[in-house]
Amino acid sequence: NSLASCRRLAMGLAEIPPELREGTEEIEAAGANRLPSLLELGDLRGFLHCHTTASDGSNSVEELAIACHEAGYAWMGITDHSKAAAYAGGLSAEDLLRQADEIDAANAKGLGIRVLKGIEADILIDGSLDFEDTVLARLDFVIGSIHSRFSLGRDEMTARVLAAMDNPHLAILGHPTGRLLLSRDPYPLDMGAVLEKAARSGVAIEINADPHRLDLDWRFLHQARSLGVAISIGADAHSLAARRNVEYAVGVARKGWLTKDHVLNAGTVEGFLAHVAKRRAGA
């Protein structure tokens, strides 16, 4: 309101976005004119982490592609579940080949959006991914997520995640702490060690937009930002309606002081694929 604006002007402060009002460093940053230009929903150019009827989603590749194009995205990545997630219709290597043909057909139709071939591969108990490298190499990118064996101790779970991050095909660590709000606590994990390895290796960390997850928690984003960790906004969409979940993850990103420069899918598809290629080259 006008009174609040007058008070800010009298104090020499820039307006502080509501998401940053935590009584920490935002007042000092506003006084020094150092507030970031926070990520906006419209900054996102790529739509990542979505499931089709091939696993536990409600729509086909083409239906998702058309909906994402209509929502303003330039590219998207299909990531159905892998074979270990049998409860969710996880895909076999043969299923992946059939889906690749479906994605090629969608791209050939000129739908106005580039569709990438991906998978949400389960991170198994030993930290390996749920496909051989020869299978993963056929894909444009890989998200790795934990969907089982949540009861491991902190050291074991951390070692599991760090081992998965050694695989050069892993581009994105999905819903990193496994929490389900009001129903499942995060599994024990040394997130500091995970973020440090992400910074060294180039593995992106997902902010999962599913309103039951909102994982990564915004409190970890300050460390991620200071380390230079790449962030991915993942819808975890299982239907057309769920594509709107993305706005929740954008809110989390804003609360963590993130700008579009911190977020992989705020860039071009060429930039995203270059990030993946760099990971696979071990650079």
C-alpha positions, 0 to 999 in steps of 0.5 A: 500500500502507499504507506508501506511504499513511503516507509520503504522510500524513507528507509532507502529500500527497494521493494522486497518480494514477499517470498524473501521476507524471512527476516534474514538478509533481505533487508540488507540486500534491499538497502544495497540494491542487491535483491535478485531478479527472481525466477518467473513462471514465464521464464521457463522454456522447457517442461520437464518430468512428466509421465505418459500412459506408458507408465502411470500417466493419463495422456499420450506423448502427443497430448502432452506435447500439444498441451505444453506447446499451448502453455508456451513451452518450446521443449519438453522431456518425457520421463516415464518410470523405469522397470523397478517401479512395477507398481507404476507400470515401469518401462522395460528396455523394449518399452523404451524403444517403442516410446522412442518411436512414438516421440519421433512420430510426435516430433515429425508432426511439427507440433511446435515443440521439441520432445526429448526422450528421457526416463525417471530411472529408479536409484537402486539400493546400491546407487546404480540406475535401473538400466544398463548404460547402453540403454541410458545412452540411447536417451536424451537425458535421465532423471534419477529418483529413489522410490523404495528402501527409504529406511536406510540410515543417513550414511547408507542413504547418502552413499546411495545418492552419491554413487548414483551421481557418479553415473555420467548419464544422470542429468537430474536428481529427482525429488531429492529427499523423498518427502511427502508432505504430511505423510512421509518425512524426508529420508535421512540424507547429508544434503550438504554432501549431495549439493557439494557433489552436484556442484562438482559433477554438474548433476542438476537438483530438481525442485519437484512441483508436485504439491505433495512433495515440493522437494527440494525444500527452499531452505537448501536452495541458499547453499545450492545457489552459493555452490553454483548447483544447477536447478531443474524445475520438474512438474512430476505431471501425471496428467494435463491438469498437473502441468500447472503444478510448475507454479508451485516449484517456481514459488519454491525457487523464488523463496530460495532467491533463484533467478532464471540463470540458476534454472536449467529449463529456463534456457534453450533445448540446445543449452540443456542438451549441452549440459547433458553432453558435458555430464556424459563426457565426464567434464 
